[in-house]
Amino acid sequence: MVDVREITFQPSQQTGRHKHPCPVIGYIAEGSAVLQIEGQRPQQLPTGSAFYEPADVIITRFDNASATAPMKFIAQYLLDGDQALIEML
């Protein structure tokens, strides 16, 4: 099952450390984001960029890179049954 969400972050909004029980594929529809998977360098994701977050891997950052503009992204959660979409750490 695929759960598709359009999510908007306010300026400077941060997700915090988290992980997903399933792979997440997405793209930045507006604005820009910073994605960092634990143990890797941060990735700058401008508008139009695609991203991938593996299942059960700690995401140390998924933040709006702008202090003045919102950021909108589309996330596709590749679920295997009835699962929570995110686990905050």
C-alpha positions in Angstrom: 0.0 0.0 0.0 1.2 3.5 -0.8 0.2 6.5 1.4 0.8 9.8 -0.3 1.0 13.0 1.7 1.5 16.6 0.8 3.3 18.3 3.7 4.1 21.9 4.3 6.8 23.1 6.7 6.9 26.6 8.0 10.1 28.7 7.7 12.9 27.1 9.7 10.7 24.1 10.8 12.6 21.0 11.7 11.5 17.4 12.0 14.0 16.2 14.6 15.5 12.7 14.8 13.1 10.1 13.5 12.7 6.9 11.4 10.1 5.3 9.3 9.0 1.6 9.4 8.8 1.7 5.6 10.8 3.3 2.7 9.8 6.9 1.9 10.2 8.4 -1.6 9.4 12.0 -2.1 10.2 15.2 -3.9 10.4 18.9 -2.9 7.5 20.7 -4.6 8.3 24.2 -3.2 11.2 25.7 -1.3 14.3 23.7 -0.2 15.1 21.2 2.5 18.1 19.7 4.2 18.1 15.9 4.6 20.6 14.0 6.7 20.6 10.3 7.2 22.6 9.2 10.3 26.3 8.7 9.4 26.0 10.6 6.1 26.6 14.3 5.1 23.6 16.6 4.9 22.0 16.9 1.5 20.6 20.2 0.2 17.3 19.5 -1.7 16.2 22.4 -3.8 12.7 22.6 -5.5 12.3 19.6 -7.8 14.7 17.3 -6.0 13.8 13.8 -5.2 14.8 12.0 -2.0 14.7 8.5 -0.4 14.6 7.6 3.2 15.2 3.9 3.8 13.1 1.9 6.3 14.3 1.7 9.9 17.2 4.1 9.4 17.6 7.1 11.6 17.0 10.4 9.9 18.9 13.1 11.9 17.5 16.0 9.9 14.7 16.8 7.5 14.3 20.5 7.8 13.1 23.5 5.9 16.3 25.2 4.7 14.7 28.6 4.6 14.2 31.0 7.5 11.7 33.1 5.5 9.7 30.8 3.2 7.6 27.7 3.6 8.7 24.4 2.1 6.3 21.9 0.6 7.1 18.2 -0.2 5.2 15.2 -1.4 6.0 12.0 0.5 5.1 8.5 -0.6 5.2 5.9 2.2 5.6 2.4 0.9 3.6 0.6 3.6 3.4 -3.1 4.3 0.1 -3.3 6.1 -1.2 -1.1 8.9 1.9 0.9 10.1 2.6 4.2 11.7 4.2 6.6 9.2 6.9 8.0 11.5 8.6 7.3 14.9 10.1 10.3 16.6 13.3 9.5 18.5 
